[in-house]
């Protein structure tokens, strides 16, 4: 499908339509295709997605509840800016949730499930950018855990962290992909050896280092405190 195609193409039914509009808008906000501070209007979005304003309105209200947008009375909506407080909250939450998922995965995941993590031992720059690869790795580790709500929460937190990276121009400075991939490999090996305590510790340190880089970069740019 063309990336610019309406989000609801090939989808019928009001429930599925609402989900498609919501998913597309959220994806574009997290990928910074809709920039922080950008204004959104129901009528324009409805025309773009070729839907009525109702599914757009419902999607926007959900995104407001997730603190990704703000309602501007009598004007429309605005994509929320990135803030240092949000960055710290997201990473601190990840430092709790992701190690917990890893510890559970080491105890409960099947050998086959853990073996599938070998796909993240290397990074091919010709097939993916590093941010996409990194997100896929963290989500894959979480998906090895047995608890659905935890898995879904981690996936959402990782996506929101990607937005922080994209907004914080310069966060790639000081980032050594080879070192980060080596850290991923160490986490994979701890999981595959069923050492949940070590996997959790390595993952917590890995996320804490990412927080330092992103917060430092955001601090050098115009963001909301």
PyMOL commands that set and color helices and strands:
alter all, ss='L'
color gray80, all
select helices_A, chain A and resi 14-30+42-49+53-65+84-108+111-120+130-143+148-167+177-192+196-219
alter helices_A, ss='H'
color red, helices_A
select strands_A, chain A and resi 39-40+69-72+76-79
alter strands_A, ss='S'
color yellow, strands_A
deselect
rebuild
show_as cartoon
